[in-house]
Amino acid sequence: RELECGEKAALADVLIHFGYGKVTTNIVEASNNVHVTYWSKDWNIARLHYQVSTNLSVIQSCMTNLYTKCGP
């Protein structure tokens, strides 16, 4: 088990695409991935959309809670 973990740790620079935060366990797919340059922008936009929508939901929840407790 330690040997397998050591082998995967040695290949971390090949298996992890830091441009879009994806880990690929298949070495062939990781080294020959054409979508790395194209998917990065889409992934970043999707991540930003998720963060913004989550923050807006939290703000709306807080405002609803305040309105319920304190009134208008």
C-alpha positions in Angstrom: 0.0 0.0 0.0 2.8 2.4 0.8 4.5 1.6 -2.5 1.4 2.5 -4.4 1.0 5.8 -2.6 4.6 6.6 -3.2 4.2 5.9 -6.9 1.1 8.2 -7.1 2.9 10.9 -5.1 5.8 10.8 -7.6 3.4 11.3 -10.5 1.6 14.2 -8.8 3.0 16.8 -11.3 1.6 14.7 -14.2 -1.8 13.8 -12.6 -2.8 17.2 -11.2 -3.8 19.9 -13.6 -3.3 23.1 -11.6 -4.8 25.2 -14.3 -8.3 24.0 -13.6 -8.0 22.0 -10.4 -8.6 18.6 -11.7 -6.9 15.3 -10.7 -6.8 12.6 -13.3 -5.8 9.1 -12.2 -5.3 7.8 -15.7 -1.7 8.8 -16.7 -2.4 8.5 -20.4 -5.4 10.8 -20.2 -3.5 13.3 -18.0 -0.6 13.6 -20.4 -2.6 13.7 -23.6 -5.5 15.9 -22.5 -6.4 18.4 -25.3 -9.1 20.1 -23.2 -6.7 21.5 -20.6 -6.3 24.8 -22.3 -10.0 25.1 -23.3 -11.7 23.8 -20.2 -9.8 26.1 -17.8 -11.7 29.2 -18.6 -15.1 27.5 -18.5 -14.2 25.8 -15.2 -13.2 29.2 -13.7 -16.4 30.8 -14.9 -18.5 28.0 -13.4 -16.7 28.2 -10.1 -17.2 31.9 -9.9 -20.9 31.5 -10.8 -21.2 29.0 -8.0 -19.5 31.2 -5.5 -21.6 34.3 -6.4 -24.9 32.4 -6.3 -24.0 30.8 -3.0 -23.1 34.1 -1.5 -26.4 35.7 -2.8 -28.4 32.8 -1.3 -26.7 33.3 2.1 -27.4 37.1 1.9 -31.0 36.5 1.0 -31.4 34.0 3.9 -29.9 36.4 6.4 -32.2 39.2 5.2 -35.3 37.0 5.4 -34.3 36.0 8.9 -33.8 39.6 10.0 -37.1 40.6 8.4 -38.9 37.8 10.3 -37.3 38.7 13.6 -37.2 42.5 13.5 -39.8 43.4 11.0 -39.6 45.9 8.2 
